Amino acid sequence: MKKVGEKVSRVPQVITGELREVASETLRHLWWLRESGVREVPPAAPVVRAAPSPRVVGAAGGRAALAPAPAPAAPSEKGCGSDALRAIRADLGDCNRCKLHRGRTTLVFGVGNPAAELMFVGEGPGAEEDRQGEPFVGKAGQLLTKMIEAMGFRREEVYIANVVKCRPPNNRDPEPDEIEACEPFLKAQIRAVGPRVLVALGRFAVQTLLRDTNPISRQRGRWREYEGVRLMPTFHPAYLLRNPGEKKAAWEDLQLVMKEFGRTPPRR
């Protein structure tokens, strides 16, 4: 009886260990789904973008166990405020699609209101953006914030992104292959946010979105259209810092955007 009792007492321990292992794997998989933007799982097996189903593999003693789901690249919390943006960020992952990834510190995705009516698109991260992981936080970013506030908006009300998500070395211009690698993610961000108006800041943002190689000086201040969204080309804040005499022209462009929203420019 003592041996039987000892054997019975060990059975729950074995079962508990197996259940604990399965529960642990299940929790890890659910956390993976949560980080990918999935909030509800229907009764049928869901199809989750970039989320491979857990494989059943053989285990010791003929028992089956769930293989661990691969760990996803941790998405940035900034600029991922909607399921659609979180899915884009998860798809971007720890990107190495072009050579810019070799020198980056932080991938700079985007920031702001995920349902913004006004969206700004710049060229690419600078040194401070690369350090903080947020677009337009350096000197040019401080000027952009002042421009946004002068328009009667708060920075957190708009959405801000760049054509390329990694800093080009020494702040050089992004190269065609780098823009090509990043452009699908920018387009997906624009579709996810669904802005009423886009403001393209500088030559690379304008040329990427409009496929127009004319100089920015000839394009600024004229309404254009990008996939059904009104687009205003204007100078990049970094250019305005180098050429303060052009701030007046940029302000004229932004006043046209304000009128689109029915806002009266402040008297100066």
Backbone as CSV, one residue per row, in Angstrom:
resi,resn,N_x,N_y,N_z,CA_x,CA_y,CA_z,C_x,C_y,C_z
1,MET,0.836,-1.200,0.000,0.000,0.000,0.000,0.870,1.249,0.000
2,LYS,1.960,1.186,0.717,2.823,2.356,0.775,3.382,2.691,-0.595
3,LYS,3.779,1.639,-1.381,4.320,1.894,-2.709,3.252,2.455,-3.629
4,VAL,2.019,1.903,-3.559,0.934,2.406,-4.387,0.646,3.855,-4.042
5,GLY,0.618,4.133,-2.736,0.366,5.506,-2.300,1.423,6.461,-2.810
6,GLU,2.679,5.996,-2.772,3.749,6.864,-3.269,3.609,7.113,-4.761
7,LYS,3.202,6.081,-5.515,3.045,6.222,-6.954,1.916,7.186,-7.278
8,VAL,0.784,7.049,-6.578,-0.359,7.930,-6.805,0.006,9.360,-6.477
9,SER,0.773,9.556,-5.397,1.124,10.924,-5.003,2.015,11.597,-6.036
10,ARG,2.726,10.785,-6.856,3.598,11.397,-7.851,2.860,11.761,-9.124
11,VAL,1.719,11.140,-9.382,0.989,11.381,-10.628,0.580,12.838,-10.765
12,PRO,-0.056,13.446,-9.744,-0.432,14.847,-9.891,0.766,15.754,-10.131
13,GLN,1.925,15.394,-9.554,3.101,16.228,-9.769,3.509,16.226,-11.233
14,VAL,3.456,15.060,-11.889,3.808,14.967,-13.308,2.835,15.776,-14.145
15,ILE,1.515,15.563,-13.846,0.495,16.282,-14.607,0.642,17.780,-14.397
16,THR,0.869,18.186,-13.148,1.019,19.616,-12.854,2.193,20.199,-13.618
17,GLY,3.295,19.471,-13.690,4.452,19.964,-14.425,4.158,20.153,-15.897
18,GLU,3.435,19.176,-16.498,3.093,19.285,-17.915,2.142,20.452,-18.145
19,LEU,1.137,20.577,-17.283,0.182,21.677,-17.440,0.869,23.028,-17.296
20,ARG,1.821,23.083,-16.343,2.545,24.332,-16.147,3.333,24.696,-17.399
21,GLU,3.936,23.682,-18.032,4.715,23.924,-19.248,3.811,24.408,-20.380
22,VAL,2.661,23.719,-20.571,1.723,24.113,-21.622,1.172,25.506,-21.350
23,ALA,0.827,25.781,-20.087,0.286,27.096,-19.737,1.310,28.182,-20.004
24,SER,2.572,27.903,-19.691,3.620,28.888,-19.915,3.769,29.207,-21.393
25,GLU,3.747,28.139,-22.236,3.864,28.349,-23.673,2.648,29.089,-24.216
26,THR,1.466,28.760,-23.697,0.244,29.436,-24.146,0.280,30.915,-23.812
27,LEU,0.713,31.241,-22.596,0.810,32.649,-22.204,1.802,33.402,-23.076
28,ARG,2.927,32.753,-23.394,3.907,33.412,-24.251,3.323,33.697,-25.623
29,HIS,2.548,32.716,-26.149,1.947,32.901,-27.469,0.887,33.993,-27.425
30,LEU,0.075,34.028,-26.381,-0.933,35.089,-26.257,-0.280,36.455,-26.138
31,TRP,0.839,36.536,-25.411,1.548,37.812,-25.293,2.088,38.240,-26.658
32,TRP,2.565,37.250,-27.437,3.043,37.547,-28.798,1.911,38.141,-29.628
33,LEU,0.728,37.534,-29.556,-0.424,38.046,-30.305,-0.777,39.456,-29.858
34,ARG,-0.729,39.688,-28.539,-1.061,41.015,-28.018,-0.103,42.057,-28.548
35,GLU,1.198,41.732,-28.545,2.190,42.683,-29.042,2.048,42.914,-30.537
36,SER,1.448,41.967,-31.276,1.227,42.128,-32.707,-0.043,42.893,-33.010
37,GLY,-0.785,43.271,-31.971,-1.985,44.084,-32.175,-3.286,43.316,-32.131
38,VAL,-3.250,41.995,-31.876,-4.479,41.200,-31.839,-5.131,41.358,-30.477
39,ARG,-6.409,41.715,-30.485,-7.126,41.927,-29.225,-8.201,40.866,-28.970
40,GLU,-8.699,40.216,-30.029,-9.714,39.175,-29.856,-9.345,37.976,-30.714
41,VAL,-9.555,36.790,-30.186,-9.295,35.563,-30.924,-10.615,34.853,-31.159
42,PRO,-11.075,34.740,-32.411,-12.353,34.081,-32.684,-12.260,32.591,-32.415
43,PRO,-13.428,31.892,-32.351,-13.408,30.458,-32.063,-12.585,29.671,-33.068
44,ALA,-12.685,30.035,-34.357,-11.888,29.342,-35.348,-10.448,29.801,-35.247
45,ALA,-9.561,29.010,-35.791,-8.149,29.377,-35.725,-7.932,30.666,-36.497
46,PRO,-7.427,31.712,-35.847,-7.262,32.997,-36.517,-6.045,33.001,-37.423
47,VAL,-6.107,33.844,-38.444,-4.951,34.079,-39.285,-4.357,35.400,-38.870
48,VAL,-3.209,35.369,-38.257,-2.583,36.576,-37.743,-1.379,36.907,-38.602
49,ARG,-1.316,38.144,-39.092,-0.201,38.555,-39.942,1.123,38.351,-39.225
50,ALA,1.995,37.642,-39.900,3.362,37.425,-39.400,3.399,36.676,-38.085
51,ALA,2.298,35.950,-37.768,2.267,35.206,-36.514,2.123,33.722,-36.809
52,PRO,3.195,32.969,-36.943,3.103,31.552,-37.257,2.427,30.789,-36.131
53,SER,1.577,29.823,-36.509,0.881,29.015,-35.512,1.872,28.149,-34.761
54,PRO,1.623,27.904,-33.489,2.539,27.051,-32.723,2.550,25.638,-33.269
55,ARG,3.729,25.047,-33.379,3.837,23.702,-33.923,3.782,22.684,-32.789
56,VAL,3.144,21.556,-33.068,3.110,20.477,-32.094,4.261,19.540,-32.401
57,VAL,5.107,19.331,-31.453,6.281,18.495,-31.662,6.260,17.361,-30.652
58,GLY,6.985,16.325,-30.978,7.048,15.192,-30.077,7.839,15.516,-28.826
59,ALA,7.463,14.918,-27.722,8.179,15.133,-26.465,8.522,13.786,-25.875
60,ALA,9.313,13.803,-24.856,9.741,12.550,-24.226,8.540,11.778,-23.725
61,GLY,8.603,10.449,-23.893,7.528,9.604,-23.399,6.297,9.648,-24.279
62,GLY,6.432,10.128,-25.524,5.300,10.125,-26.435,4.325,11.259,-26.200
63,ARG,4.579,12.138,-25.245,3.661,13.235,-24.978,3.885,14.337,-25.993
64,ALA,2.837,15.100,-26.314,2.938,16.226,-27.239,3.055,17.512,-26.447
65,ALA,3.836,18.425,-26.960,3.980,19.725,-26.304,3.996,20.816,-27.361
66,LEU,3.580,21.995,-26.990,3.586,23.123,-27.913,4.990,23.695,-28.019
67,ALA,5.470,23.845,-29.262,6.779,24.476,-29.446,6.640,25.962,-29.207
68,PRO,7.629,26.570,-28.597,7.548,28.006,-28.321,7.406,28.821,-29.600
69,ALA,6.514,29.784,-29.583,6.397,30.699,-30.712,7.636,31.579,-30.758
70,PRO,8.110,31.901,-31.971,9.299,32.752,-32.056,9.035,34.121,-31.467
71,ALA,10.012,34.646,-30.746,9.844,35.952,-30.112,9.847,37.037,-31.166
72,PRO,8.854,37.957,-31.145,8.813,39.033,-32.131,9.803,40.137,-31.792
73,ALA,10.135,40.914,-32.802,10.932,42.109,-32.524,10.076,43.070,-31.720
74,ALA,10.638,43.600,-30.653,9.860,44.472,-29.775,9.548,45.785,-30.483
75,PRO,8.263,46.083,-30.766,7.938,47.333,-31.462,8.074,48.526,-30.549
76,SER,8.369,49.680,-31.160,8.433,50.910,-30.392,7.051,51.257,-29.881
77,GLU,6.962,51.752,-28.663,5.680,52.172,-28.118,5.239,53.496,-28.726
78,LYS,6.211,54.291,-29.216,5.884,55.591,-29.766,5.339,55.428,-31.183
79,GLY,4.244,56.123,-31.455,3.703,56.129,-32.799,2.950,54.884,-33.178
80,CYS,2.652,54.007,-32.230,1.945,52.754,-32.514,0.617,52.704,-31.765
81,GLY,-0.139,53.785,-31.812,-1.341,53.883,-30.986,-2.579,53.243,-31.539
82,SER,-2.505,52.567,-32.686,-3.663,51.865,-33.216,-3.244,50.460,-33.625
83,ASP,-4.227,49.570,-33.774,-3.906,48.202,-34.185,-3.187,48.192,-35.528
84,ALA,-3.649,49.063,-36.458,-3.033,49.094,-37.786,-1.579,49.539,-37.702
85,LEU,-1.302,50.574,-36.922,0.082,51.039,-36.782,0.940,50.013,-36.061
86,ARG,0.371,49.343,-35.064,1.138,48.297,-34.372,1.490,47.165,-35.328
87,ALA,0.563,46.827,-36.229,0.842,45.764,-37.196,1.949,46.186,-38.158
88,ILE,1.938,47.446,-38.572,2.989,47.951,-39.459,4.329,47.911,-38.746
89,ARG,4.341,48.345,-37.483,5.594,48.341,-36.719,6.104,46.919,-36.522
90,ALA,5.192,45.987,-36.276,5.607,44.591,-36.113,6.169,44.045,-37.417
91,ASP,5.561,44.420,-38.542,6.048,43.980,-39.845,7.432,44.567,-40.131
92,LEU,7.641,45.797,-39.724,8.947,46.440,-39.907,10.019,45.735,-39.097
93,GLY,9.659,45.348,-37.871,10.560,44.566,-37.024,11.899,45.247,-36.770
94,ASP,12.931,44.442,-36.617,14.294,44.951,-36.431,14.904,45.064,-37.824
95,CYS,14.445,46.055,-38.565,14.632,46.111,-40.023,16.102,46.121,-40.441
96,ASN,16.403,45.292,-41.442,17.727,45.307,-42.068,17.588,45.267,-43.587
97,ARG,16.499,45.888,-44.086,16.191,45.840,-45.515,17.128,46.688,-46.365
98,CYS,17.818,47.636,-45.743,18.802,48.434,-46.485,20.009,48.657,-45.581
99,LYS,21.031,49.271,-46.134,22.299,49.422,-45.417,22.235,50.398,-44.256
100,LEU,21.167,51.216,-44.162,21.099,52.193,-43.081,21.035,51.542,-41.698
101,HIS,20.575,50.295,-41.634,20.427,49.656,-40.328,21.777,49.443,-39.643
102,ARG,22.851,49.420,-40.421,24.169,49.109,-39.850,24.649,50.172,-38.873
103,GLY,24.260,51.431,-39.100,24.770,52.487,-38.243,23.757,53.106,-37.306
104,ARG,22.556,52.582,-37.283,21.531,53.215,-36.456,21.679,52.804,-34.998
105,THR,21.204,53.687,-34.122,21.061,53.359,-32.707,19.650,52.880,-32.432
106,THR,18.678,53.611,-32.964,17.279,53.300,-32.744,16.502,53.485,-34.043
107,LEU,15.613,52.571,-34.328,14.715,52.730,-35.465,13.653,53.768,-35.090
108,VAL,13.426,54.753,-35.941,12.505,55.856,-35.648,11.244,55.655,-36.485
109,PHE,10.174,55.192,-35.842,8.964,54.803,-36.570,8.068,55.998,-36.867
110,GLY,7.543,56.638,-35.841,6.627,57.762,-35.999,6.107,58.140,-34.623
111,VAL,5.351,59.224,-34.553,4.836,59.657,-33.265,3.593,60.503,-33.474
112,GLY,2.694,60.471,-32.486,1.540,61.351,-32.534,0.209,60.639,-32.466
113,ASN,-0.825,61.360,-32.850,-2.197,60.876,-32.817,-2.413,59.865,-33.944
114,PRO,-2.773,58.623,-33.630,-2.944,57.613,-34.678,-4.155,57.853,-35.573
115,ALA,-5.015,58.804,-35.200,-6.163,59.151,-36.032,-6.121,60.638,-36.384
116,ALA,-4.918,61.178,-36.549,-4.736,62.610,-36.781,-5.334,63.036,-38.114
117,GLU,-5.899,64.231,-38.138,-6.370,64.811,-39.393,-5.235,65.490,-40.156
118,LEU,-4.160,65.811,-39.439,-3.018,66.486,-40.040,-1.772,65.651,-39.795
119,MET,-1.041,65.355,-40.875,0.156,64.517,-40.765,1.318,65.212,-41.465
120,PHE,2.487,65.191,-40.815,3.709,65.766,-41.366,4.668,64.630,-41.732
121,VAL,5.274,64.757,-42.912,6.241,63.755,-43.364,7.558,64.454,-43.669
122,GLY,8.617,64.013,-42.993,9.942,64.570,-43.217,10.835,63.607,-43.970
123,GLU,12.118,63.877,-43.893,13.102,63.124,-44.680,13.606,61.890,-43.947
124,GLY,14.233,62.108,-42.779,14.800,60.992,-42.035,15.312,61.465,-40.683
125,PRO,15.636,60.545,-39.794,16.097,60.915,-38.450,17.470,61.581,-38.467
126,GLY,17.670,62.493,-37.519,18.997,63.051,-37.271,19.606,62.394,-36.047
127,ALA,20.653,63.000,-35.522,21.376,62.397,-34.403,20.507,62.266,-33.161
128,GLU,19.775,63.313,-32.820,18.949,63.277,-31.611,17.778,62.326,-31.786
129,GLU,17.210,62.284,-32.981,16.104,61.358,-33.262,16.587,59.916,-33.173
130,ASP,17.779,59.670,-33.693,18.370,58.339,-33.630,18.588,57.915,-32.185
131,ARG,18.914,58.866,-31.331,19.155,58.552,-29.921,17.859,58.291,-29.171
132,GLN,16.831,59.116,-29.435,15.581,59.030,-28.675,14.532,58.107,-29.308
133,GLY,14.673,57.813,-30.607,13.689,56.965,-31.262,12.395,57.680,-31.605
134,GLU,12.443,59.006,-31.736,11.251,59.791,-32.050,11.600,60.825,-33.114
135,PRO,10.759,60.992,-34.141,11.085,61.963,-35.187,10.945,63.407,-34.719
136,PHE,11.801,64.241,-35.266,11.739,65.693,-35.047,11.782,66.076,-33.561
137,VAL,12.883,65.733,-32.918,13.084,66.138,-31.520,14.345,66.976,-31.353
138,GLY,15.138,67.123,-32.426,16.319,67.971,-32.369,15.951,69.426,-32.626
139,LYS,16.898,70.220,-33.080,16.638,71.641,-33.318,15.570,71.841,-34.389
140,ALA,15.651,71.050,-35.461,14.622,71.142,-36.506,13.263,70.726,-35.949
141,GLY,13.261,69.751,-35.069,12.015,69.308,-34.452,11.409,70.370,-33.548
142,GLN,12.264,71.073,-32.844,11.771,72.162,-31.991,11.115,73.245,-32.832
143,LEU,11.702,73.535,-34.002,11.083,74.514,-34.894,9.766,73.979,-35.443
144,LEU,9.734,72.698,-35.801,8.483,72.116,-36.302,7.390,72.209,-35.247
145,THR,7.726,71.941,-33.992,6.740,72.052,-32.914,6.177,73.470,-32.845
146,LYS,7.051,74.473,-32.976,6.588,75.868,-32.968,5.684,76.143,-34.168
147,MET,5.997,75.562,-35.309,5.168,75.739,-36.504,3.786,75.126,-36.290
148,ILE,3.770,73.942,-35.705,2.498,73.260,-35.436,1.655,74.080,-34.470
149,GLU,2.285,74.578,-33.421,1.555,75.368,-32.428,1.071,76.694,-33.013
150,ALA,1.858,77.285,-33.904,1.435,78.523,-34.556,0.200,78.300,-35.428
151,MET,0.030,77.075,-35.886,-1.149,76.740,-36.699,-2.388,76.489,-35.837
152,GLY,-2.201,76.475,-34.518,-3.325,76.240,-33.628,-3.513,74.793,-33.237
153,PHE,-2.534,73.960,-33.528,-2.573,72.547,-33.144,-1.572,72.307,-32.012
154,ARG,-1.751,71.192,-31.330,-0.742,70.707,-30.401,0.007,69.559,-31.066
155,ARG,1.268,69.414,-30.723,2.080,68.378,-31.362,1.441,66.996,-31.229
156,GLU,0.852,66.725,-30.061,0.262,65.400,-29.853,-1.023,65.192,-30.644
157,GLU,-1.555,66.252,-31.246,-2.767,66.132,-32.061,-2.464,65.646,-33.472
158,VAL,-1.244,65.877,-33.946,-0.882,65.526,-35.313,-0.065,64.240,-35.307
159,TYR,0.228,63.725,-36.494,1.096,62.547,-36.598,2.313,62.940,-37.419
160,ILE,3.494,62.483,-36.988,4.756,62.856,-37.625,5.532,61.589,-37.974
161,ALA,6.006,61.521,-39.205,6.800,60.373,-39.649,7.857,60.857,-40.635
162,ASN,8.732,59.945,-41.032,9.789,60.250,-41.998,9.763,59.253,-43.142
163,VAL,10.388,59.655,-44.249,10.501,58.760,-45.400,11.331,57.538,-45.041
164,VAL,12.509,57.749,-44.445,13.339,56.625,-43.989,13.334,56.593,-42.467
165,LYS,13.416,55.402,-41.910,13.268,55.212,-40.469,14.599,55.107,-39.721
166,CYS,15.703,55.107,-40.451,17.025,55.034,-39.827,17.856,56.234,-40.271
167,ARG,18.722,56.690,-39.388,19.529,57.875,-39.689,20.590,57.582,-40.746
168,PRO,20.605,58.360,-41.835,21.709,58.232,-42.792,23.009,58.716,-42.151
169,PRO,24.126,58.091,-42.465,25.414,58.474,-41.864,25.723,59.953,-42.097
170,ASN,26.129,60.634,-41.024,26.493,62.049,-41.101,25.378,62.914,-41.678
171,ASN,24.136,62.440,-41.512,22.959,63.179,-41.979,22.979,63.434,-43.495
172,ARG,23.626,62.549,-44.237,23.616,62.682,-45.694,22.209,62.436,-46.228
173,ASP,22.006,62.767,-47.506,20.708,62.523,-48.128,20.454,61.019,-48.226
174,PRO,19.215,60.591,-48.006,18.909,59.165,-48.211,19.059,58.806,-49.684
175,GLU,19.559,57.607,-49.942,19.796,57.162,-51.305,18.577,56.416,-51.862
176,PRO,18.466,56.322,-53.197,17.256,55.745,-53.806,16.889,54.366,-53.279
177,ASP,17.887,53.483,-53.092,17.567,52.139,-52.622,17.055,52.156,-51.182
178,GLU,17.542,53.111,-50.386,17.097,53.242,-48.999,15.652,53.748,-48.948
179,ILE,15.349,54.719,-49.796,13.975,55.226,-49.874,13.041,54.127,-50.352
180,GLU,13.479,53.369,-51.342,12.644,52.294,-51.882,12.327,51.243,-50.818
181,ALA,13.310,50.948,-49.970,13.094,49.938,-48.929,12.113,50.411,-47.865
182,CYS,12.121,51.714,-47.568,11.301,52.250,-46.480,9.938,52.761,-46.932
183,GLU,9.815,53.122,-48.191,8.592,53.774,-48.665,7.314,52.970,-48.397
184,PRO,7.314,51.640,-48.561,6.071,50.898,-48.288,5.558,51.094,-46.865
185,PHE,6.456,51.257,-45.907,6.039,51.440,-44.517,5.475,52.847,-44.301
186,LEU,6.054,53.847,-44.963,5.496,55.191,-44.887,4.099,55.214,-45.486
187,LYS,3.939,54.602,-46.647,2.614,54.572,-47.283,1.598,53.868,-46.389
188,ALA,2.036,52.780,-45.754,1.129,52.060,-44.855,0.765,52.921,-43.648
189,GLN,1.714,53.690,-43.134,1.423,54.601,-42.025,0.379,55.641,-42.427
190,ILE,0.529,56.201,-43.619,-0.419,57.207,-44.087,-1.817,56.610,-44.210
191,ARG,-1.896,55.402,-44.756,-3.210,54.752,-44.879,-3.795,54.453,-43.499
192,ALA,-2.945,54.033,-42.562,-3.432,53.690,-41.220,-3.942,54.923,-40.481
193,VAL,-3.231,56.027,-40.585,-3.648,57.257,-39.905,-4.853,57.875,-40.607
194,GLY,-4.829,57.881,-41.945,-5.941,58.443,-42.703,-6.114,59.936,-42.514
195,PRO,-5.052,60.729,-42.685,-5.170,62.165,-42.432,-6.025,62.862,-43.483
196,ARG,-6.529,63.987,-43.102,-7.258,64.849,-44.045,-6.278,65.647,-44.897
197,VAL,-5.155,66.035,-44.293,-4.133,66.829,-44.983,-2.750,66.272,-44.644
198,LEU,-1.900,66.195,-45.669,-0.491,65.852,-45.495,0.344,67.090,-45.745
199,VAL,1.340,67.322,-44.906,2.327,68.367,-45.156,3.653,67.658,-45.402
200,ALA,4.167,67.783,-46.629,5.430,67.156,-46.994,6.552,68.159,-46.766
201,LEU,7.492,67.811,-45.892,8.546,68.728,-45.469,9.830,68.463,-46.239
202,GLY,10.107,69.287,-47.218,11.370,69.195,-47.922,11.333,68.327,-49.169
203,ARG,12.456,68.395,-49.886,12.567,67.777,-51.210,12.297,66.280,-51.214
204,PHE,12.886,65.542,-50.281,12.770,64.086,-50.350,11.352,63.611,-50.031
205,ALA,10.699,64.250,-49.075,9.321,63.872,-48.766,8.407,64.167,-49.949
206,VAL,8.587,65.341,-50.562,7.747,65.720,-51.695,8.001,64.807,-52.884
207,GLN,9.259,64.588,-53.217,9.569,63.767,-54.382,9.165,62.311,-54.190
208,THR,9.281,61.809,-52.956,8.896,60.424,-52.692,7.393,60.235,-52.847
209,LEU,6.613,61.152,-52.283,5.162,60.992,-52.296,4.540,61.365,-53.641
210,LEU,5.104,62.363,-54.316,4.485,62.869,-55.541,5.173,62.394,-56.816
211,ARG,6.346,61.781,-56.679,7.115,61.378,-57.858,7.359,62.576,-58.770
212,ASP,7.673,63.691,-58.154,7.894,64.946,-58.874,9.287,65.439,-58.526
213,THR,10.156,65.528,-59.511,11.552,65.884,-59.257,11.814,67.380,-59.346
214,ASN,10.778,68.173,-59.508,10.979,69.616,-59.523,11.517,70.089,-58.174
215,PRO,12.290,71.159,-58.150,12.814,71.690,-56.875,11.675,72.067,-55.945
216,ILE,11.918,71.936,-54.653,10.898,72.255,-53.658,10.488,73.719,-53.751
217,SER,11.397,74.578,-54.178,11.071,76.004,-54.300,9.989,76.245,-55.343
218,ARG,9.857,75.338,-56.295,8.832,75.478,-57.328,7.552,74.741,-56.963
219,GLN,7.620,73.876,-55.968,6.445,73.084,-55.602,5.720,73.612,-54.369
220,ARG,6.417,74.271,-53.498,5.837,74.719,-52.229,4.686,75.696,-52.486
221,GLY,3.730,75.666,-51.533,2.629,76.619,-51.588,1.542,76.285,-52.583
222,ARG,1.626,75.128,-53.232,0.609,74.721,-54.214,0.012,73.389,-53.773
223,TRP,-1.300,73.362,-53.672,-1.966,72.133,-53.251,-1.738,71.030,-54.284
224,ARG,-1.400,69.854,-53.781,-1.271,68.649,-54.601,-2.147,67.570,-53.966
225,GLU,-2.107,66.386,-54.523,-2.917,65.291,-53.989,-2.097,64.015,-53.961
226,TYR,-2.237,63.287,-52.865,-1.571,61.990,-52.720,-2.616,60.953,-52.321
227,GLU,-2.941,60.054,-53.232,-3.910,58.977,-52.982,-5.185,59.511,-52.331
228,GLY,-5.730,60.600,-52.887,-6.979,61.164,-52.398,-6.839,62.090,-51.208
229,VAL,-5.612,62.302,-50.737,-5.375,63.180,-49.587,-4.733,64.479,-50.082
230,ARG,-5.236,65.610,-49.627,-4.639,66.892,-50.008,-3.244,67.004,-49.401
231,LEU,-2.309,67.447,-50.213,-0.913,67.493,-49.784,-0.349,68.882,-50.050
232,MET,0.286,69.444,-49.032,0.942,70.746,-49.151,2.455,70.573,-49.037
233,PRO,3.199,70.832,-50.113,4.658,70.816,-50.025,5.169,72.110,-49.393
234,THR,6.158,71.993,-48.535,6.790,73.184,-47.970,8.228,72.852,-47.589
235,PHE,8.950,73.851,-47.109,10.352,73.655,-46.761,10.497,72.820,-45.481
236,HIS,11.601,72.100,-45.416,11.933,71.322,-44.230,12.415,72.279,-43.138
237,PRO,12.049,72.039,-41.871,12.517,72.910,-40.786,14.033,73.056,-40.722
238,ALA,14.773,72.009,-41.049,16.241,72.117,-41.037,16.712,73.125,-42.079
239,TYR,16.050,73.155,-43.212,16.384,74.141,-44.245,16.065,75.541,-43.747
240,LEU,14.958,75.694,-43.039,14.583,77.009,-42.519,15.580,77.500,-41.475
241,LEU,16.170,76.590,-40.718,17.189,76.993,-39.750,18.430,77.523,-40.458
242,ARG,18.737,76.939,-41.608,19.899,77.396,-42.376,19.575,78.635,-43.211
243,ASN,18.287,78.798,-43.534,17.852,79.901,-44.385,16.636,80.582,-43.751
244,PRO,16.838,81.309,-42.670,15.706,81.899,-41.951,14.872,82.850,-42.786
245,GLY,15.426,83.383,-43.873,14.654,84.267,-44.737,13.495,83.567,-45.420
246,GLU,13.510,82.224,-45.459,12.437,81.463,-46.107,11.297,81.118,-45.141
247,LYS,11.440,81.499,-43.870,10.387,81.179,-42.908,9.060,81.827,-43.286
248,LYS,9.122,83.031,-43.850,7.901,83.715,-44.259,7.148,82.903,-45.313
249,ALA,7.886,82.369,-46.290,7.260,81.555,-47.334,6.648,80.287,-46.742
250,ALA,7.372,79.646,-45.819,6.843,78.441,-45.184,5.581,78.749,-44.387
251,TRP,5.574,79.896,-43.708,4.390,80.279,-42.936,3.195,80.515,-43.852
252,GLU,3.433,81.059,-45.046,2.356,81.227,-46.021,1.779,79.872,-46.425
253,ASP,2.645,78.877,-46.582,2.178,77.526,-46.919,1.308,76.956,-45.804
254,LEU,1.751,77.140,-44.578,1.019,76.596,-43.443,-0.318,77.309,-43.238
255,GLN,-0.376,78.583,-43.598,-1.643,79.299,-43.498,-2.677,78.729,-44.466
256,LEU,-2.230,78.246,-45.616,-3.142,77.591,-46.548,-3.706,76.310,-45.930
257,VAL,-2.862,75.606,-45.187,-3.325,74.396,-44.494,-4.334,74.770,-43.415
258,MET,-4.065,75.832,-42.690,-4.991,76.286,-41.646,-6.363,76.603,-42.237
259,LYS,-6.384,77.281,-43.384,-7.653,77.615,-44.038,-8.416,76.360,-44.435
260,GLU,-7.677,75.318,-44.798,-8.326,74.046,-45.131,-9.087,73.494,-43.930
261,PHE,-8.603,73.782,-42.735,-9.270,73.337,-41.511,-10.200,74.406,-40.938
262,GLY,-10.387,75.495,-41.669,-11.267,76.557,-41.197,-10.700,77.344,-40.049
263,ARG,-9.369,77.405,-39.952,-8.713,78.138,-38.868,-8.168,79.463,-39.385
264,THR,-8.359,80.495,-38.631,-7.898,81.820,-39.019,-6.484,82.027,-38.519
265,PRO,-5.557,82.394,-39.418,-4.186,82.654,-38.974,-4.164,83.804,-37.970
266,PRO,-3.350,83.696,-36.929,-3.249,84.778,-35.949,-2.636,86.025,-36.570
267,ARG,-3.045,87.183,-36.067,-2.448,88.427,-36.535,-1.040,88.565,-35.995
268,ARG,-0.182,89.097,-36.807,1.224,89.257,-36.407,1.634,90.701,-36.513
